[in-house]
Amino acid sequence: MSVGLVHREANLVPLAIGLDEVARLADAVLAAEGVERACEVSLSVVDDDEMAAMNEELRGIAAPTDVLSVELERPDEAPGDADEPCLLGDLVLDPAYIERQAREFATSPEDETRLLVIHGMLHLLGYDHETPEDRMRMEAVQERLVRDATEGRVAPFELASHGEEP
């Protein structure tokens, strides 16, 4: 299993971590979920205005957000030859928003970005947090992956939920 990244950057605020680390985190999520098929993920780095427009189009919320995930194929359901990569989906990150959120939650932009890459990848694999049960399931996996990715620097449950209720 490995992830191939197709990267598009459309803003002046750079992502807090490098593309090699994004790929490593994505691979860690795929490995944790037992995905053996190669996957391709599109990564877009956008500004607040573009994120707000995308968030409104996709979710009906006219405001920027930290990450959006647009699932295309699931590795176990993707059509075609099993040797061909699965087109997993699109991850869209807004580093300016992430930096503000990191300050709000007293973490670093790097660790917040790590969390959001993991969170977004889990969404691409079908996880969600629409019900309390789904949220608990997703956060359990996310917590372990964030702890590993940040070498224990981040309290994953508090960071993952950011104090929100489902």
Secondary structure by P-SEA (a helix, b strand, c coil): cbbbbbccccccccccccaaaaaaaaaaaaaaaccccbbbbbbbbbcaaaaaaaaaacccccccccbbbbbcccccccccccccccccbbbbbbaaaaaaaaaaacccaaaaaaaaaaaaaaaaaccccccaaaaaaaaaaaaaaaaaaaccccaaaaaaaccccc
